[in-house]
Amino acid sequence: MLAAAGALALPAAAAQAATAALDLPCYVSGHAGTLTLSGFAPNAVIDVANADLGRTQVTTDATGQAAVTFARAPGETLQQPSARSFVVTATETANPASTATASSQVAPLAFATDAGTKSPKAIRHWSFSGFTPGRSIYGHFRLKGLTRGTFRFGAAKGACGLYERRAAGIAIRGHVSTGLWTIQVDQVQRYSSKTRPRLTDTSVVYTTKRPRAAVGAAALSAAALSGGHAFRPWATGWGVAAGV
């Protein structure tokens, strides 16, 4: 929910049009933010509203300024890598004509690959969002407690840290062994279980020449392929972001 913060203590200024500004061009869903208001009447009650966060009221100071904080940016409904608009409107209750709107974006910290069970070496479409712009995104592929390979996907782009590329489902060199694989996606080249923030997911690689019963329920209900190895897609949503 939106929460009123203390009014900004700034020097008195001449009357001006009401303005509203958010402190970031894009928020990772679940993170805090601040809305700054100015140009409203002194000591006025301002109604602040957002479709996701609800409504609150704040009173301006003697210069017509105030600040509103929100503990968690919206976007929990975004469970695949993406970004959408985030708009907040501020209206002076005694003078509805005095209103201002601030716009930003919100994105989940997430990654995902194409659907469909296939070879772990098959090329898939990878997508990412919510990562720090300009920094590389890495995938650390681990089996039986060991990192079997680290793959650099590329640098996150734009205000919401979006990125897309094509790469193998398990992007390591050499043979992909059967077993329960874990991927950790983060922005640090060297794997560490303490890296924050990070995303993790698991998937079973199994031999399709063996009966599915031999690999247990983890093999899911995928149809048997013509031989070799297969695994279900990585499909990590925003809710498993560790250390955000």
C-alpha positions as CSV (number, residue, x, y, z in Angstrom):
1,M,0.0,0.0,0.0
2,L,1.0,3.6,-0.5
3,A,2.2,5.4,2.6
4,A,2.6,9.1,3.2
5,A,6.0,10.3,4.1
6,G,7.1,13.6,5.7
7,A,6.6,16.7,3.7
8,L,9.7,17.9,1.9
9,A,11.3,20.9,3.6
10,L,12.3,23.1,0.7
11,P,12.4,26.9,0.3
12,A,9.2,28.7,-0.7
13,A,8.7,29.0,-4.4
14,A,6.3,30.8,-6.7
15,A,3.1,29.1,-7.6
16,Q,3.5,26.6,-10.4
17,A,1.7,23.7,-12.1
18,A,1.4,20.6,-10.0
19,T,3.9,17.9,-10.8
20,A,4.6,14.3,-9.7
21,A,7.8,12.3,-10.2
22,L,8.8,8.7,-9.4
23,D,12.3,8.1,-8.4
24,L,13.1,5.2,-10.8
25,P,12.4,4.7,-14.5
26,C,11.6,1.0,-13.7
27,Y,10.9,-0.9,-10.5
28,V,11.5,-4.6,-9.9
29,S,8.2,-5.9,-8.5
30,G,8.4,-6.1,-4.8
31,H,10.9,-3.2,-4.3
32,A,10.2,0.1,-2.6
33,G,9.9,3.5,-4.3
34,T,9.2,7.2,-3.7
35,L,6.8,9.6,-5.4
36,T,7.7,13.3,-5.1
37,L,5.0,16.0,-5.4
38,S,5.4,19.7,-6.0
39,G,3.4,22.7,-7.3
40,F,0.3,22.0,-5.2
41,A,-1.3,24.5,-2.8
42,P,0.4,24.9,0.6
43,N,-0.9,22.6,3.3
44,A,-3.3,20.9,0.9
45,V,-4.6,17.4,1.2
46,I,-3.5,15.3,-1.8
47,D,-5.2,12.1,-2.9
48,V,-2.7,9.7,-4.3
49,A,-3.9,6.7,-6.3
50,N,-2.5,3.7,-8.2
51,A,-4.5,0.9,-9.7
52,D,-2.4,-1.8,-8.0
53,L,-1.4,-0.1,-4.7
54,G,-4.7,1.6,-3.9
55,R,-5.1,5.1,-2.4
56,T,-3.6,7.2,0.3
57,Q,-3.6,10.9,1.3
58,V,-0.7,13.2,2.1
59,T,-0.6,16.8,3.2
60,T,1.8,19.2,1.4
61,D,4.1,21.5,3.3
62,A,4.1,25.3,3.2
63,T,5.7,25.2,-0.3
64,G,3.2,22.8,-1.8
65,Q,5.5,19.8,-1.8
66,A,5.3,16.3,-0.3
67,A,6.6,12.8,-0.7
68,V,4.9,9.4,-0.7
69,T,6.6,6.1,-0.3
70,F,5.4,2.6,-1.4
71,A,6.9,-0.4,0.2
72,R,6.4,-2.8,-2.7
73,A,6.1,-1.9,-6.4
74,P,3.3,-3.9,-8.1
75,G,3.9,-6.6,-10.7
76,E,3.3,-9.8,-8.8
77,T,0.9,-10.9,-11.5
78,L,3.8,-10.8,-14.0
79,Q,5.1,-14.3,-13.8
80,Q,7.1,-14.3,-17.1
81,P,9.9,-12.0,-18.1
82,S,8.2,-8.7,-19.2
83,A,7.6,-5.1,-18.3
84,R,4.5,-2.9,-18.0
85,S,3.5,0.6,-17.2
86,F,3.2,1.9,-13.6
87,V,1.2,5.1,-13.2
88,V,0.4,7.1,-10.1
89,T,-2.0,10.0,-10.0
90,A,-2.0,12.8,-7.4
91,T,-5.1,15.1,-7.0
92,E,-5.7,18.0,-4.7
93,T,-8.9,17.1,-2.9
94,A,-10.1,20.8,-2.5
95,N,-9.2,21.6,-6.1
96,P,-9.6,18.5,-8.4
97,A,-8.3,20.6,-11.3
98,S,-4.9,20.6,-9.6
99,T,-3.7,17.1,-10.5
100,A,-0.5,15.4,-11.7
101,T,0.5,12.0,-13.1
102,A,3.8,10.2,-12.8
103,S,4.7,7.3,-15.0
104,S,7.3,4.5,-14.8
105,Q,7.5,0.8,-15.5
106,V,7.5,-2.3,-13.4
107,A,9.1,-5.7,-14.2
108,P,9.5,-9.0,-12.4
109,L,13.0,-10.5,-11.7
110,A,12.5,-13.6,-13.9
111,F,13.8,-15.8,-16.6
112,A,12.1,-18.5,-18.7
113,T,12.7,-20.7,-21.7
114,D,10.6,-22.2,-24.5
115,A,8.0,-24.8,-23.5
116,G,8.3,-28.4,-24.5
117,T,10.4,-31.4,-23.4
118,K,13.4,-32.0,-25.7
119,S,17.1,-32.6,-25.7
120,P,19.0,-30.5,-23.1
121,K,21.3,-29.4,-26.0
122,A,18.4,-28.2,-28.2
123,I,18.4,-24.5,-28.8
124,R,15.7,-22.6,-27.0
125,H,14.5,-19.1,-26.7
126,W,15.6,-17.5,-23.4
127,S,14.1,-14.3,-21.9
128,F,15.0,-12.3,-18.8
129,S,13.7,-9.2,-17.0
130,G,14.3,-7.2,-13.8
131,F,18.1,-7.5,-14.0
132,T,20.5,-4.6,-13.5
133,P,20.9,-2.8,-16.9
134,G,24.3,-2.9,-18.5
135,R,25.5,-5.9,-16.5
136,S,25.9,-9.4,-17.9
137,I,23.4,-12.2,-17.1
138,Y,25.0,-15.6,-16.2
139,G,23.5,-19.1,-16.0
140,H,25.3,-21.5,-13.6
141,F,24.5,-25.1,-14.4
142,R,25.0,-27.5,-11.5
143,L,24.7,-31.2,-11.0
144,K,25.3,-33.2,-7.8
145,G,26.5,-30.1,-6.0
146,L,29.1,-29.1,-8.6
147,T,29.0,-26.4,-11.2
148,R,29.4,-28.1,-14.6
149,G,29.4,-24.9,-16.6
150,T,28.6,-21.2,-16.6
151,F,27.2,-19.4,-19.6
152,R,27.1,-15.7,-20.3
153,F,23.9,-14.8,-22.0
154,G,24.5,-11.1,-22.5
155,A,24.0,-7.8,-20.9
156,A,20.6,-6.7,-19.6
157,K,19.1,-3.8,-21.6
158,G,16.8,-0.8,-21.0
159,A,15.4,0.5,-17.8
160,C,13.8,-2.8,-16.9
161,G,16.8,-5.0,-17.5
162,L,15.3,-7.0,-20.4
163,Y,17.2,-9.5,-22.5
164,E,16.5,-12.3,-25.0
165,R,18.6,-14.7,-26.9
166,R,18.8,-18.3,-28.2
167,A,20.9,-20.9,-26.4
168,A,20.9,-24.5,-25.4
169,G,18.6,-25.6,-22.6
170,I,21.7,-26.7,-20.6
171,A,24.3,-24.4,-22.0
172,I,27.5,-26.3,-21.1
173,R,30.3,-27.8,-23.1
174,G,30.5,-31.5,-23.6
175,H,28.1,-34.3,-22.5
176,V,25.1,-33.5,-20.4
177,S,24.7,-36.3,-17.8
178,T,21.4,-37.5,-16.5
179,G,20.1,-36.4,-13.1
180,L,18.6,-33.5,-11.3
181,W,20.2,-30.3,-12.7
182,T,19.9,-26.9,-11.0
183,I,20.4,-23.5,-12.7
184,Q,21.2,-20.3,-10.9
185,V,20.7,-17.1,-12.9
186,D,22.4,-14.0,-11.6
187,Q,24.8,-11.3,-12.6
188,V,28.1,-12.6,-11.1
189,Q,30.5,-14.6,-13.3
190,R,31.6,-16.9,-10.5
191,Y,29.0,-19.1,-8.9
192,S,28.1,-18.6,-5.2
193,S,25.1,-19.7,-3.3
194,K,25.2,-16.4,-1.5
195,T,24.8,-14.2,-4.6
196,R,21.9,-11.7,-4.3
197,P,19.7,-11.4,-6.1
198,R,19.5,-14.7,-7.8
199,L,17.0,-17.0,-9.4
200,T,17.1,-20.8,-9.3
201,D,15.2,-23.7,-10.9
202,T,15.6,-27.4,-11.2
203,S,15.0,-29.9,-14.0
204,V,15.6,-33.6,-14.6
205,V,17.6,-34.8,-17.5
206,Y,16.7,-38.4,-18.3
207,T,17.5,-41.0,-21.0
208,T,14.5,-41.5,-23.2
209,K,15.7,-45.0,-24.2
210,R,14.8,-46.1,-20.7
211,P,11.2,-46.6,-19.5
212,R,9.9,-43.4,-18.0
213,A,9.1,-45.4,-14.8
214,A,12.8,-45.9,-14.3
215,V,13.4,-42.2,-13.7
216,G,10.4,-41.7,-11.5
217,A,7.9,-38.9,-11.3
218,A,10.6,-36.4,-11.9
219,A,10.5,-37.4,-15.6
220,L,7.0,-35.8,-15.7
221,S,4.5,-37.0,-18.3
222,A,6.4,-36.0,-21.4
223,A,6.1,-38.3,-24.4
224,A,9.2,-40.5,-25.0
225,L,11.5,-39.2,-27.7
226,S,13.5,-41.2,-30.2
227,G,16.5,-41.7,-27.9
228,G,19.2,-39.6,-26.2
229,H,18.4,-37.3,-23.4
230,A,15.6,-34.9,-22.6
231,F,14.4,-32.5,-20.0
232,R,11.5,-30.2,-19.3
233,P,12.0,-26.4,-19.9
234,W,13.3,-24.1,-17.3
235,A,10.4,-21.9,-16.2
236,T,11.3,-19.7,-13.3
237,G,8.8,-17.1,-12.3
238,W,9.2,-14.0,-10.1
239,G,8.2,-15.8,-6.9
240,V,11.5,-17.7,-6.5
241,A,13.8,-14.7,-6.6
242,A,16.1,-15.1,-3.7
243,G,17.6,-12.2,-1.9
244,V,15.6,-9.5,-3.7
